[in-house]
Amino acid sequence: MLAPTLAAALVAPTLLLAAPDHHEEKADGAVVLFDGSDTDAWEKYAGGEIGSKWVVEDDALHFLGNTGEGGGGDIQTKQTFGDFDLRFEFKVAEGANSGVIYGVVPKKGEPSYKTGPEYQVLDDAGHGNGKNPKTSVASLYALYAPHVYKKCPATGNVPCVHTPKPTKPVGEWNTGRVVKTGSRIRHYLNGVKVVDVNLNSPEFKERVANSKFKDWDEFAQPLATGKKTRIVLQDHGNSVWFRNITVQEPTLTEDGPLLEG
């Protein structure tokens, strides 16, 4: 159950199923999932204690990667979410690969990405996945390449596919954002929308059918059908940092224009 004080403060109670008593809520209604102080909002994927390779240092949540001692593994939010506006900052080590996986319904023995799409976190210049736009940073992993959502001066088309996405280099902080409203998913990178997808569209279903996810019947379905799900930070074996992780009710609408937000 929601703690009474938090339940009263939430404007739209459909966002959260559970929240620990001590979780901070910001003035704008955002729930703080990580503020640099502790990992109390997180647990090991499918339940249990977080592996010791996840450490809090310098106000960031650092996954040590293969160089660290102790256990790793994906970690998930203790809370579950319906529609959401997830915001976070990330930076990667040279050659690193990781991800933020959302819409997850955890099952022991099955990976988090079996149900949840992924916001790719990557060193585009130093990792092989960066050569394929569909697996580059801020992509909807393996399905949609990031493109800048603005009008192209020459054609007026949206998105403008030849405009470089605003990625910051290794060692610098990037801002990521995922907005889920109904069956619509938006990705942002450093304040710029780069992915806008309807999970119930024929186009999305066709892309899944032509991808490695084709035999995964539950992939993206919890999101598309409005189930409450979890957010996961991925252990991909490489050093990666996250900070300032918050989630709130979205102000964007499911049927808003392409250029909103």
Buried (B, 14 or more C-beta within 10 A) or exposed (E): EBBEEBEEEBEEBEBBBBBEEEBEBEEEBBBBBBBBEEBEBBBBBBEEEBBEBBBBEEEBBBBBBEEBEEBBBBBBBBBBBBBBBBBBBBBBBEBBBBBBBBBBBBEEEBBBBBBBBBBBBBBBEBBEBBEEBBBBBBBBBBBBBBBBBBEBEEEEEBBBEEBEBBBBEBEEBBBBBBBBBBBBBBBBBBEBBBBBBBBBEEEBBEBBEEBEBEEBEEBBBBBBEEBBBBBBBBBBBBBBBBBBBBBBBBEBEEEBEEEEB
